[in-house]
Amino acid sequence: MTKSKSADGHAIVSLNGEAAEAGNDGGISTVENGGVSFLGDGIEDKERVTWDSKLQYFSMVISYAVGLGNVWRFPYLTQTHGGGAFLIPYFIMLFVEGMPVLYLELAIGQRLRLGCVGVWNEIHPFLGGLGLASAVTSFMIAIYYNAIIMWCFFYLFNSFQSPLPWAECPKTIVNNVTVYLEECDISGPTSYFWYREALDISPGIDVSGGIKWKIALCHIFSWLTIYLCVCKGIKSSGKVVYVTATFPYVVLIIFGVRGITLDGALDGLAHMFTPKMDQLMNIQCWIDAAAQIFFSFGLAFGGLIAFSSYNPMKNNVERDALVIGISNWGTAILACAVIFSVIGFKATVMYKHCIDHNIDILTDLCSNSDLNISSFCFDVNGTSRLSHDTYRATFEGNLSLYNNYTSRVFRYCNLEEDLNKGVEGTGLAFIIFTQAINEFGSSAPFWSIVFFLMLLSLGLGSEFGTIEGVTTSLYDLDLFPWFKKKWLVSGILCFLCCVIGLLFVQGSGSYWVALFDTFAGSFPLILIALCECLSVGWVFGVNRFGEEIRYMIGHQPNIFWKICWKFIAPVLIISLLLGTLINTFSKPIAYKAYSSATTFMSSAPYPWYASFLCGILVLASVMWIPVIAILRRVGILNYKHAKRFAAQMHRTTPSTVKFLGSQLSQRSEDRDSGHNSEEDVLSRESERATEFFIDEIMQKQTPTRPQNLENRESNV
């Protein structure tokens, strides 16, 4: 029999050959070190590109997995859930949830050398919708994730000036008097710049606010940058990731060295590492730890499966999972330490500013003989200004006694409360951190440039992986000849994302980003990851999966991994899914709307069309999981027609063989009864080849008696 290779690397059985050889490239084969491979001897696609080096692969995966969440969400969760106490559930979830699912995705991608759509089709035809759900989810996430990148570009471009545009409030003239704008005077210059200059935010999601052209240009520029980096797949993005993977670490180390020298940095670090153990009794602490691990690894996106599919078959995928997992954890701890040192500095500066404000008021009261405080108005140097030490020792807890003697208002100053103010996401990056950078003096523009270059590196690295997960799936589907032109597929994909993403450059754009993040990037991913664990742990079987891993690395994964895949990870993901559903739907769906009068975000209900879109975003991805399974079950979408090649070899599980056999049996009954559709006629030759293939697999599944045993019995 002659065999040929499809463009996506699958072996095709020649229709005029003998089927006895069909099992050589597919089905069940004996592993060279003693196991049994249920997925065949491996798909060796000579046309499929591979990584130039192991370093390039690690750079790409780490650049993808280590994202913005490590910098601006992990510190917030640590701050919220008891400082060092949060590190305990985080570390536990790392080993029982994050790394097992990471290992699973890397292993199936490397074993089958396909993207997420092709991989799950091979595991079982009913699971074909799982890969499609991952691809659709990645597409939607890629659309809104770029909004963060465009904001980083906007801040980067504005950093090339001194003083920084968010260093002080803009001024206006009122009654021939120059004063600060009222909104900025209330909120502060960094907050004003973010909401008014960068976003020019509208009062609600139902008010468009029009296109913001400065942001729109950054949006287009960011998508052009992304396309140039991914247009040739890993051959182009693989070169860029050397920068996107290493530059953030360089910046974090530089900021760490600079931060530790700042006044108040040690207070911030002490606040981070001092555990409040009572938080471990808070179930939300554990849910947030599981969610942070889940999203920081980029699980269920399809990107990890795509990246590992470009590895050699015998690559040690278990070691890769351990290295990547520990690297991600170490990066989160490093970023948290850097952020807390800067937050400690910022809190100390604000605390001292607050004290100075109160001292100014007290200094004005020194001449008031009724107060009898003149003895405190001179420090040891004989100056007429209170020292901070004197203020804290004498006045800090008694300011209410002096309210009746001045029209000015004393402020409440508390360093611990400033350190406890939890800010995450864009608030941390574009408000709190920029406020800290303002205090760096004349070098502030330099630090601002470095900081936003780091955020860009993190954002672009994650975006490359998200896009690659979609393009690899389209490449492996091979539905049209032009799908093999990655530059064209990437171009069309980036163009669609750019056009749809114009929704985020309006005045209401940040509200839409939050909506997409909650409903397109949370529920679907958790559900997909749950289905992945159940598919491998219960449909394919952890023992079979272990044999496939033994085929690649020479030994079975230990019992810890198998227990996690089959029991622990699914239970944790189900708990995470339930916790997320309860937190989201236990009260009416709402969002945070900005008020220019108060400069605060307040809760507001979504309009009906936004609520409708929330449902669409969830269903658009997860609906494919049951839909494809139902279509396959009723015979509307047969597995052999899911590919362009009618006589394709099916390297999959015995359950798939049973499924294919039932499909062929049903078709045979239809022919006998005279129901011959045009599709039946066109696919009859394909069925003959598939029947031969199934017979061969069934023969391999039937145990044969050793020849020497038969000889001994005949002699007896």
C-alpha positions as CSV (number, residue, x, y, z in Angstrom):
1,M,0.0,0.0,0.0
2,T,1.2,3.5,-0.7
3,K,0.7,6.3,1.7
4,S,0.9,10.1,1.3
5,K,1.0,13.0,3.6
6,S,-1.7,15.7,3.8
7,A,-0.7,19.3,4.0
8,D,-1.3,19.3,7.7
9,G,0.8,16.3,8.3
10,H,-1.7,13.5,8.6
11,A,-1.0,10.2,6.8
12,I,-3.6,9.3,4.2
13,V,-4.4,5.7,3.2
14,S,-4.2,5.2,-0.5
15,L,-7.5,3.9,-1.8
16,N,-5.9,1.4,-4.1
17,G,-3.5,0.0,-1.6
18,E,-3.8,-2.9,0.8
19,A,-5.3,-2.0,4.1
20,A,-3.2,-4.4,6.1
21,E,-0.5,-1.7,6.4
22,A,-2.9,0.9,7.6
23,G,-2.0,0.4,11.2
24,N,1.6,1.2,10.7
25,D,1.0,4.9,11.0
26,G,-2.1,5.0,13.1
27,G,-4.1,3.3,15.7
28,I,-2.5,1.4,18.5
29,S,1.2,0.7,18.4
30,T,3.8,-0.8,20.7
31,V,6.0,1.8,22.4
32,E,9.6,1.2,22.1
33,N,10.1,1.2,25.9
34,G,7.4,-1.2,26.7
35,G,4.1,0.8,26.7
36,V,1.2,0.9,24.3
37,S,0.5,4.1,22.3
38,F,-3.1,4.6,21.5
39,L,-2.5,7.5,19.3
40,G,-0.1,5.8,16.9
41,D,3.6,6.2,16.3
42,G,3.3,10.0,16.1
43,I,2.5,12.5,13.4
44,E,5.8,13.5,11.8
45,D,4.9,16.4,9.6
46,K,7.9,17.4,7.6
47,E,6.2,20.5,6.4
48,R,5.2,21.7,9.9
49,V,7.7,24.3,11.2
50,T,9.6,23.7,14.4
51,W,11.3,25.9,16.9
52,D,14.8,27.0,16.1
53,S,15.9,26.0,19.6
54,K,14.6,25.0,23.0
55,L,15.4,28.5,24.2
56,Q,13.1,30.0,21.6
57,Y,10.3,27.6,22.7
58,F,10.8,28.5,26.4
59,S,10.9,32.2,25.5
60,M,7.6,32.0,23.6
61,V,5.8,30.0,26.3
62,I,7.1,32.1,29.2
63,S,6.3,35.3,27.3
64,Y,2.8,34.0,26.7
65,A,2.2,32.7,30.2
66,V,3.8,35.6,32.1
67,G,1.5,38.4,31.4
68,L,0.0,41.6,32.8
69,G,-1.8,39.6,35.5
70,N,1.5,38.8,37.2
71,V,2.2,42.6,37.5
72,W,-1.1,44.2,38.2
73,R,-3.5,41.5,39.6
74,F,-1.3,39.2,41.7
75,P,-0.1,42.2,43.9
76,Y,-3.6,43.3,44.4
77,L,-4.8,39.9,45.5
78,T,-1.8,39.6,47.9
79,Q,-2.7,43.0,49.3
80,T,-6.4,42.1,49.6
81,H,-6.0,38.6,51.2
82,G,-3.7,39.1,54.0
83,G,-0.3,39.7,52.4
84,G,2.0,36.7,52.9
85,A,-1.0,34.5,53.8
86,F,-2.3,34.6,50.2
87,L,1.0,33.0,49.1
88,I,0.0,29.7,50.8
89,P,-3.2,29.0,48.8
90,Y,-1.5,30.4,45.7
91,F,1.4,27.9,46.0
92,I,-1.0,25.0,46.7
93,M,-3.2,25.9,43.7
94,L,0.0,26.2,41.6
95,F,0.8,22.5,42.1
96,V,-2.6,20.9,42.2
97,E,-4.4,22.9,39.5
98,G,-2.1,25.1,37.4
99,M,0.8,22.8,36.6
100,P,-1.3,19.7,36.0
101,V,-3.5,21.4,33.4
102,L,-0.4,23.1,32.0
103,Y,1.3,19.6,31.7
104,L,-1.9,18.2,30.1
105,E,-2.1,20.9,27.4
106,L,1.6,20.8,26.5
107,A,1.5,17.0,26.3
108,I,-1.4,16.6,24.0
109,G,-0.2,19.4,21.7
110,Q,3.3,17.8,21.4
111,R,1.9,14.3,21.0
112,L,-0.5,15.0,18.2
113,R,1.4,18.0,16.7
114,L,-1.9,19.8,16.1
115,G,-3.6,23.0,17.2
116,C,-6.5,22.9,19.7
117,V,-9.2,22.0,17.1
118,G,-7.3,19.1,15.6
119,V,-6.1,17.7,19.0
120,W,-9.6,17.2,20.4
121,N,-10.9,15.8,17.2
122,E,-8.2,13.1,17.5
123,I,-9.0,12.3,21.1
124,H,-12.7,11.7,20.3
125,P,-14.9,13.0,17.5
126,F,-17.5,14.1,20.0
127,L,-14.9,16.5,21.5
128,G,-14.3,18.4,18.3
129,G,-16.3,21.3,19.6
130,L,-13.9,21.7,22.5
131,G,-11.1,22.9,20.3
132,L,-13.4,25.1,18.4
133,A,-14.6,26.7,21.6
134,S,-11.0,27.4,22.6
135,A,-10.3,29.0,19.2
136,V,-13.4,31.2,19.3
137,T,-12.6,32.3,22.9
138,S,-9.1,33.2,22.0
139,F,-10.3,35.2,19.0
140,M,-12.6,37.2,21.3
141,I,-10.0,37.7,23.9
142,A,-7.5,38.9,21.3
143,I,-10.0,41.6,20.3
144,Y,-10.2,43.2,23.7
145,Y,-6.8,42.4,25.1
146,N,-5.3,44.7,22.5
147,A,-7.1,47.6,24.2
148,I,-4.6,47.4,27.0
149,I,-1.7,47.4,24.5
150,M,-3.0,50.5,22.8
151,W,-3.3,52.3,26.2
152,C,0.3,51.3,26.9
153,F,1.4,52.8,23.6
154,F,-0.5,56.0,24.4
155,Y,1.3,56.4,27.7
156,L,4.6,55.4,26.2
157,F,4.3,58.1,23.5
158,N,3.4,60.7,26.2
159,S,6.4,59.8,28.3
160,F,8.8,61.5,25.9
161,Q,8.4,64.9,27.5
162,S,9.4,66.6,30.7
163,P,7.6,67.2,32.9
164,L,5.2,64.3,32.3
165,P,1.7,65.3,31.3
166,W,0.2,63.7,34.3
167,A,2.6,65.3,36.8
168,E,0.3,68.2,37.6
169,C,-3.3,69.3,37.0
170,P,-4.1,71.5,34.0
171,K,-5.0,75.1,34.9
172,T,-7.8,77.4,33.9
173,I,-8.8,81.0,34.5
174,V,-11.8,81.8,36.6
175,N,-12.6,85.4,37.4
176,N,-9.1,86.5,36.2
177,V,-7.6,84.0,38.7
178,T,-5.6,80.9,37.5
179,V,-6.8,77.8,39.3
180,Y,-6.6,74.1,38.7
181,L,-9.5,72.3,37.0
182,E,-12.0,71.3,39.6
183,E,-12.2,67.7,38.5
184,C,-8.5,67.3,38.5
185,D,-8.1,69.1,41.8
186,I,-10.5,66.5,43.4
187,S,-9.2,63.3,41.8
188,G,-5.5,64.1,41.4
189,P,-3.4,64.6,38.2
190,T,-2.7,60.9,37.4
191,S,-6.3,59.9,37.8
192,Y,-7.5,62.9,35.7
193,F,-5.0,62.2,32.9
194,W,-6.2,58.6,32.8
195,Y,-10.0,59.3,32.7
196,R,-9.9,62.5,30.8
197,E,-6.9,62.5,28.5
198,A,-6.4,58.8,27.8
199,L,-10.0,57.5,27.9
200,D,-12.0,60.7,27.7
201,I,-14.5,58.5,29.4
202,S,-18.3,58.9,28.9
203,P,-20.7,58.9,31.9
204,G,-22.0,55.4,31.0
205,I,-21.8,52.5,28.5
206,D,-25.0,53.8,26.8
207,V,-23.2,57.0,25.9
208,S,-20.8,56.5,23.1
209,G,-18.7,59.6,23.4
210,G,-17.5,59.3,19.9
211,I,-14.2,58.0,18.5
212,K,-11.1,59.2,20.3
213,W,-8.7,59.6,17.5
214,K,-5.4,59.6,19.5
215,I,-6.4,56.3,21.0
216,A,-7.7,55.1,17.6
217,L,-4.3,55.7,16.0
218,C,-2.6,53.8,18.9
219,H,-5.1,51.0,18.3
220,I,-4.3,50.7,14.6
221,F,-0.6,51.0,15.3
222,S,-0.7,48.2,17.9
223,W,-2.5,45.8,15.4
224,L,0.1,46.6,12.7
225,T,2.8,45.8,15.2
226,I,1.2,42.5,16.2
227,Y,0.7,41.5,12.5
228,L,4.3,42.1,11.6
229,C,5.3,39.9,14.5
230,V,3.0,37.0,13.8
231,C,2.6,37.1,10.0
232,K,5.0,34.2,9.5
233,G,3.9,32.2,12.6
234,I,6.6,31.2,15.0
235,K,9.3,32.0,12.4
236,S,8.5,35.7,12.9
237,S,7.1,35.8,16.4
238,G,9.8,33.4,17.6
239,K,12.4,36.1,17.0
240,V,10.5,38.8,18.8
241,V,9.9,36.8,21.9
242,Y,13.6,36.9,22.8
243,V,12.8,40.6,23.7
244,T,9.3,40.2,25.1
245,A,10.4,37.3,27.3
246,T,13.6,38.8,28.7
247,F,12.9,42.6,28.8
248,P,10.3,42.5,31.6
249,Y,12.7,40.7,33.9
250,V,15.4,43.3,33.2
251,V,12.9,46.1,34.0
252,L,11.7,44.3,37.1
253,I,15.2,43.9,38.4
254,I,16.0,47.6,37.6
255,F,12.8,48.7,39.4
256,G,13.6,46.4,42.2
257,V,17.1,47.9,42.8
258,R,15.7,51.4,42.5
259,G,12.7,50.6,44.6
260,I,14.6,49.2,47.5
261,T,16.5,52.5,47.9
262,L,13.3,54.5,48.1
263,D,11.9,55.9,51.4
264,G,9.1,53.6,52.6
265,A,10.1,50.6,50.4
266,L,10.7,48.4,53.4
267,D,7.3,49.3,54.8
268,G,5.7,48.1,51.6
269,L,7.7,44.8,51.6
270,A,6.9,44.2,55.2
271,H,3.2,44.8,54.4
272,M,3.5,42.2,51.6
273,F,5.2,39.4,53.5
274,T,3.5,39.8,56.9
275,P,0.8,37.1,56.8
276,K,-2.7,37.6,58.2
277,M,-3.5,34.0,58.8
278,D,-7.2,34.5,59.5
279,Q,-7.6,35.2,55.7
280,L,-7.0,31.5,55.1
281,M,-10.5,30.8,56.5
282,N,-12.0,33.1,53.8
283,I,-13.2,30.9,50.9
284,Q,-12.9,33.8,48.5
285,C,-9.1,33.8,49.2
286,W,-8.9,30.3,47.8
287,I,-11.1,31.0,44.9
288,D,-9.1,34.1,43.9
289,A,-5.9,32.0,44.2
290,A,-7.3,29.3,41.9
291,A,-8.5,32.0,39.4
292,Q,-5.1,33.8,39.4
293,I,-3.2,30.5,38.7
294,F,-5.7,29.6,36.0
295,F,-5.6,32.9,34.1
296,S,-1.9,33.6,34.6
297,F,-0.9,30.4,32.9
298,G,-3.1,31.1,29.9
299,L,-4.9,27.8,30.2
300,A,-7.7,26.7,27.8
301,F,-6.8,29.5,25.3
302,G,-5.3,27.0,22.9
303,G,-2.0,28.9,22.7
304,L,-0.1,26.4,24.9
305,I,-1.3,23.5,22.7
306,A,-0.3,25.3,19.6
307,F,3.2,26.1,20.9
308,S,3.9,22.6,22.0
309,S,2.7,21.2,18.7
310,Y,5.9,22.6,17.1
311,N,8.1,20.6,19.5
312,P,10.0,17.4,18.5
313,M,8.0,14.3,19.5
314,K,10.6,13.1,22.1
315,N,10.9,16.4,23.9
316,N,10.7,16.1,27.7
317,V,7.3,17.8,28.1
318,E,7.1,17.0,31.9
319,R,10.3,19.0,32.6
320,D,9.0,21.8,30.4
321,A,5.8,22.0,32.5
322,L,7.8,22.2,35.7
323,V,10.2,24.8,34.4
324,I,7.4,27.0,33.0
325,G,5.3,26.6,36.1
326,I,8.1,27.6,38.5
327,S,9.1,30.5,36.3
328,N,5.6,31.8,36.3
329,W,5.4,31.6,40.1
330,G,8.8,33.2,40.6
331,T,7.9,36.0,38.2
332,A,4.7,36.7,40.2
333,I,6.7,36.9,43.5
334,L,9.3,39.1,41.9
335,A,6.7,41.5,40.4
336,C,4.8,41.6,43.6
337,A,7.9,42.6,45.6
338,V,8.8,45.3,43.1
339,I,5.2,46.6,43.1
340,F,5.0,46.6,46.9
341,S,8.3,48.5,47.3
342,V,7.0,51.2,44.9
343,I,3.6,51.2,46.6
344,G,5.3,51.5,50.0
345,F,7.3,54.5,48.6
346,K,4.1,56.1,47.2
347,A,2.2,55.5,50.4
348,T,5.0,57.1,52.5
349,V,5.2,60.1,50.2
350,M,1.4,60.6,50.4
351,Y,1.5,60.1,54.2
352,K,4.2,62.8,54.5
353,H,2.3,65.2,52.2
354,C,-0.8,64.6,54.4
355,I,1.2,65.4,57.6
356,D,2.7,68.5,56.0
357,H,-0.8,69.7,55.1
358,N,-1.9,69.4,58.8
359,I,1.3,71.0,60.1
360,D,0.7,74.0,57.8
361,I,-2.7,74.5,59.5
362,L,-1.2,74.1,63.0
363,T,1.6,76.5,62.2
364,D,-1.0,79.1,61.4
365,L,-2.5,78.5,64.8
366,C,0.7,78.9,66.7
367,S,0.0,82.6,67.3
368,N,-3.4,81.9,68.9
369,S,-2.9,82.3,72.6
370,D,-6.1,80.5,73.4
371,L,-4.7,77.2,72.2
372,N,-1.5,77.4,74.2
373,I,0.5,75.3,71.6
374,S,3.3,77.8,71.0
375,S,5.7,75.6,72.9
376,F,5.2,72.9,70.3
377,C,5.7,75.2,67.3
378,F,9.4,75.2,67.5
379,D,11.6,72.2,66.9
380,V,15.1,71.5,68.3
381,N,16.6,73.8,65.6
382,G,14.5,76.7,66.7
383,T,12.6,76.9,63.5
384,S,8.9,77.9,63.5
385,R,7.7,74.7,61.9
386,L,6.6,71.5,63.6
387,S,8.6,68.4,63.0
388,H,7.0,65.2,61.9
389,D,8.0,63.5,65.1
390,T,6.5,66.2,67.2
391,Y,3.3,66.1,65.2
392,R,2.9,62.4,65.6
393,A,3.7,62.5,69.3
394,T,1.5,65.4,70.2
395,F,-1.2,66.2,67.7
396,E,-1.9,63.2,65.5
397,G,-4.7,61.8,67.6
398,N,-6.1,65.2,68.8
399,L,-6.7,67.2,65.7
400,S,-10.4,67.4,66.4
401,L,-9.7,69.8,69.3
402,Y,-8.5,72.5,66.9
403,N,-11.3,72.3,64.2
404,N,-13.2,75.2,65.7
405,Y,-10.1,77.5,65.4
406,T,-9.6,77.3,61.6
407,S,-11.7,77.2,58.5
408,R,-9.2,74.8,56.9
409,V,-9.8,71.0,57.1
410,F,-7.4,68.6,58.8
411,R,-6.8,65.4,56.9
412,Y,-6.7,61.9,58.4
413,C,-3.2,60.5,57.8
414,N,-2.6,56.8,58.2
415,L,0.3,55.0,56.5
416,E,-1.3,51.5,57.1
417,E,-4.5,52.5,55.4
418,D,-2.6,53.9,52.4
419,L,-0.8,50.6,52.1
420,N,-4.1,48.7,52.4
421,K,-5.7,50.6,49.5
422,G,-6.1,47.8,47.0
423,V,-5.9,48.8,43.4
424,E,-5.7,46.4,40.5
425,G,-5.5,46.4,36.7
426,T,-5.5,49.7,34.9
427,G,-5.9,51.6,38.2
428,L,-2.6,50.2,39.4
429,A,-0.7,50.7,36.1
430,F,-2.1,54.0,34.9
431,I,-2.9,55.8,38.2
432,I,-1.0,54.5,41.2
433,F,2.3,53.6,39.5
434,T,2.4,56.7,37.4
435,Q,1.8,58.7,40.6
436,A,4.8,57.0,42.2
437,I,6.9,57.7,39.0
438,N,6.0,61.4,39.4
439,E,8.0,61.4,42.7
440,F,11.2,60.3,40.9
441,G,11.9,63.9,40.0
442,S,13.8,64.8,36.9
443,S,14.3,61.2,35.9
444,A,10.6,60.5,35.9
445,P,10.3,60.4,32.1
446,F,13.0,57.7,31.9
447,W,11.3,55.5,34.4
448,S,8.0,56.0,32.7
449,I,9.4,54.9,29.4
450,V,10.9,51.8,30.9
451,F,7.8,50.9,32.8
452,F,5.5,51.1,29.8
453,L,7.9,49.3,27.6
454,M,7.8,46.5,30.1
455,L,4.0,46.5,30.1
456,L,4.1,46.4,26.3
457,S,6.4,43.5,26.3
458,L,4.1,41.6,28.7
459,G,1.0,42.5,26.7
460,L,2.5,41.7,23.3
461,G,3.9,38.4,24.4
462,S,0.5,37.2,25.6
463,E,-1.2,38.6,22.5
464,F,1.2,36.6,20.2
465,G,0.2,33.4,22.0
466,T,-3.5,34.2,21.8
467,I,-3.3,34.9,18.0
468,E,-1.1,31.8,17.5
469,G,-3.8,29.6,19.1
470,V,-6.3,30.8,16.5
471,T,-4.1,30.8,13.4
472,T,-2.7,27.3,14.2
473,S,-6.2,25.9,14.5
474,L,-7.2,27.4,11.2
475,Y,-4.0,26.1,9.6
476,D,-4.7,22.6,10.8
477,L,-8.3,22.6,9.7
478,D,-7.1,23.1,6.2
479,L,-10.6,24.0,5.0
480,F,-9.4,26.1,2.1
481,P,-6.0,26.1,0.2
482,W,-5.3,29.6,1.3
483,F,-5.4,28.5,5.0
484,K,-1.8,27.3,4.4
485,K,-0.7,30.9,3.8
486,K,-0.1,32.0,7.4
487,W,0.7,35.6,6.4
488,L,-2.8,35.8,4.8
489,V,-4.6,34.0,7.6
490,S,-2.9,36.2,10.2
491,G,-3.6,39.3,8.1
492,I,-7.3,38.6,7.9
493,L,-7.5,37.7,11.5
494,C,-5.7,40.9,12.7
495,F,-7.8,43.0,10.3
496,L,-11.0,41.6,11.8
497,C,-9.8,42.1,15.3
498,C,-8.8,45.7,14.5
499,V,-12.2,46.6,13.0
500,I,-14.2,45.0,15.8
501,G,-11.8,46.6,18.3
502,L,-12.8,50.1,17.2
503,L,-15.6,49.6,19.8
504,F,-13.0,50.2,22.4
505,V,-11.7,53.5,21.2
506,Q,-15.0,55.3,22.0
507,G,-15.6,57.3,25.2
508,S,-17.4,54.2,26.4
509,G,-14.6,51.9,25.3
510,S,-13.3,51.0,28.8
511,Y,-16.8,49.8,29.8
512,W,-16.9,47.5,26.8
513,V,-13.5,46.2,27.6
514,A,-14.6,45.3,31.2
515,L,-17.7,43.6,29.7
516,F,-15.7,41.5,27.3
517,D,-13.2,40.6,30.0
518,T,-15.9,39.3,32.3
519,F,-18.1,37.4,29.9
520,A,-15.8,36.5,27.0
521,G,-12.6,35.8,29.0
522,S,-13.8,34.1,32.2
523,F,-16.7,31.7,32.1
524,P,-15.8,30.1,28.7
525,L,-12.2,29.5,29.7
526,I,-13.1,27.9,33.0
527,L,-15.7,25.6,31.3
528,I,-13.2,24.6,28.5
529,A,-10.5,23.7,31.0
530,L,-13.0,21.6,32.9
531,C,-13.9,19.7,29.7
532,E,-10.2,19.2,29.0
533,C,-9.6,17.6,32.3
534,L,-12.7,15.4,32.1
535,S,-11.9,14.4,28.5
536,V,-8.4,13.3,29.4
537,G,-9.2,11.9,32.8
538,W,-12.4,10.1,32.1
539,V,-12.9,9.8,28.3
540,F,-9.5,9.0,27.1
541,G,-8.3,7.7,30.5
542,V,-5.3,8.8,32.5
543,N,-3.6,5.4,32.0
544,R,-3.8,5.7,28.3
545,F,-2.6,9.3,28.5
546,G,0.3,8.1,30.7
547,E,1.3,5.6,27.9
548,E,1.3,8.4,25.4
549,I,3.6,10.5,27.7
550,R,5.8,7.4,28.1
551,Y,6.1,7.2,24.3
552,M,7.4,10.8,24.4
553,I,9.6,11.0,27.5
554,G,10.4,7.4,28.3
555,H,8.5,7.0,31.6
556,Q,4.9,7.2,32.9
557,P,3.9,10.4,34.8
558,N,3.7,9.6,38.5
559,I,0.6,9.0,40.5
560,F,0.4,12.6,41.6
561,W,-0.2,13.9,38.1
562,K,-2.8,11.2,37.4
563,I,-4.8,12.0,40.5
564,C,-4.7,15.7,39.7
565,W,-5.9,15.1,36.1
566,K,-8.7,12.8,37.1
567,F,-9.9,14.2,40.5
568,I,-8.3,17.2,42.0
569,A,-8.1,19.6,39.1
570,P,-11.7,19.0,37.9
571,V,-13.0,19.5,41.4
572,L,-11.1,22.7,41.9
573,I,-12.2,24.0,38.5
574,I,-15.8,23.1,39.2
575,S,-15.5,25.0,42.5
576,L,-14.0,28.0,40.7
577,L,-16.8,27.9,38.1
578,L,-19.5,27.9,40.8
579,G,-17.8,30.6,42.8
580,T,-17.5,32.8,39.7
581,L,-21.1,32.2,38.8
582,I,-22.3,33.0,42.3
583,N,-20.2,36.2,42.5
584,T,-21.5,37.4,39.1
585,F,-25.1,36.4,39.1
586,S,-26.0,36.6,42.8
587,K,-26.9,40.2,42.2
588,P,-28.1,42.1,39.1
589,I,-25.4,42.4,36.4
590,A,-23.9,45.8,36.7
591,Y,-20.7,47.7,35.8
592,K,-18.7,50.6,37.2
593,A,-19.5,54.0,35.7
594,Y,-17.4,57.1,36.1
595,S,-18.8,60.3,37.6
596,S,-16.9,63.5,36.8
597,A,-18.6,65.3,39.7
598,T,-17.4,62.9,42.4
599,T,-14.4,61.4,40.3
600,F,-15.5,58.0,41.6
601,M,-16.7,54.8,39.9
602,S,-20.2,53.9,41.0
603,S,-22.3,50.8,40.1
604,A,-24.8,51.1,37.3
605,P,-27.0,48.4,35.6
606,Y,-26.2,47.3,32.1
607,P,-28.7,48.4,29.4
608,W,-30.7,45.6,27.8
609,Y,-28.6,45.3,24.7
610,A,-25.4,45.1,26.8
611,S,-26.9,42.3,28.9
612,F,-27.9,40.5,25.7
613,L,-24.3,40.8,24.5
614,C,-23.1,39.2,27.7
615,G,-25.1,36.1,26.9
616,I,-23.9,36.1,23.3
617,L,-20.2,36.3,24.3
618,V,-20.6,33.3,26.6
619,L,-22.6,31.2,24.2
620,A,-20.6,32.1,21.1
621,S,-17.8,29.9,22.3
622,V,-19.1,27.3,24.6
623,M,-22.1,26.3,22.5
624,W,-19.8,24.5,20.1
625,I,-19.0,21.9,22.7
626,P,-22.5,20.3,22.7
627,V,-23.4,21.3,19.2
628,I,-20.5,19.4,17.5
629,A,-21.1,16.4,19.7
630,I,-24.9,16.3,18.8
631,L,-24.2,16.8,15.1
632,R,-21.7,13.9,15.2
633,R,-24.1,11.7,17.3
634,V,-27.0,12.1,14.9
635,G,-24.8,11.7,11.9
636,I,-25.2,15.1,10.4
637,L,-21.5,15.9,10.7
638,N,-19.5,12.7,10.3
639,Y,-15.9,12.7,11.5
640,K,-14.3,11.7,8.2
641,H,-15.9,14.7,6.6
642,A,-14.5,17.0,9.2
643,K,-11.3,17.1,7.2
644,R,-10.7,17.7,3.5
645,F,-9.3,14.2,3.1
646,A,-12.0,11.5,2.9
647,A,-9.7,8.5,3.6
648,Q,-7.7,10.1,6.5
649,M,-6.1,7.9,9.1
650,H,-7.7,8.3,12.5
651,R,-5.1,8.1,15.2
652,T,-7.4,8.1,18.2
653,T,-8.9,6.1,21.0
654,P,-10.7,2.8,21.0
655,S,-13.9,4.8,21.8
656,T,-13.4,6.6,18.5
657,V,-13.0,3.3,16.7
658,K,-16.3,2.1,18.1
659,F,-17.9,5.4,17.1
660,L,-16.5,5.1,13.5
661,G,-17.7,1.5,13.3
662,S,-21.2,2.5,14.3
663,Q,-21.2,5.2,11.7
664,L,-20.1,2.8,8.9
665,S,-22.7,0.2,10.1
666,Q,-25.5,2.7,9.9
667,R,-24.4,3.7,6.4
668,S,-24.3,0.0,5.4
669,E,-27.9,-0.4,6.6
670,D,-28.9,2.7,4.6
671,R,-27.4,1.3,1.5
672,D,-29.1,-2.0,2.0
673,S,-32.5,-0.3,2.4
674,G,-31.9,1.7,-0.8
675,H,-31.3,5.1,0.8
676,N,-28.3,6.2,-1.3
677,S,-27.7,9.9,-1.0
678,E,-25.2,11.7,-3.2
679,E,-22.9,12.0,-0.1
680,D,-23.0,8.2,0.3
681,V,-21.9,7.6,-3.3
682,L,-19.1,10.1,-3.1
683,S,-17.8,8.7,0.2
684,R,-18.1,4.9,-0.5
685,E,-14.4,4.5,-1.4
686,S,-13.6,6.5,1.7
687,E,-15.6,4.1,3.8
688,R,-13.8,1.1,2.4
689,A,-10.5,2.5,3.5
690,T,-11.8,3.3,6.9
691,E,-13.3,-0.2,7.3
692,F,-9.9,-1.7,6.5
693,F,-8.4,0.7,9.1
694,I,-10.9,-0.3,11.8
695,D,-10.3,-4.0,11.2
696,E,-6.6,-3.5,11.6
697,I,-7.0,-1.7,14.9
698,M,-9.4,-4.3,16.2
699,Q,-6.8,-7.0,15.3
700,K,-4.2,-5.0,17.2
701,Q,-6.5,-4.7,20.2
702,T,-7.1,-8.5,20.3
703,P,-4.3,-10.1,22.3
704,T,-2.4,-12.8,20.5
705,R,-0.8,-15.8,22.2
706,P,3.0,-15.8,22.0
707,Q,4.4,-18.2,19.4
708,N,6.7,-20.0,21.8
709,L,3.7,-20.8,24.0
710,E,1.9,-22.3,21.0
711,N,4.9,-24.4,20.2
712,R,5.1,-25.7,23.8
713,E,1.5,-26.7,23.8
714,S,1.8,-28.6,20.4
715,N,4.8,-30.5,21.8
716,V,2.8,-31.5,24.8
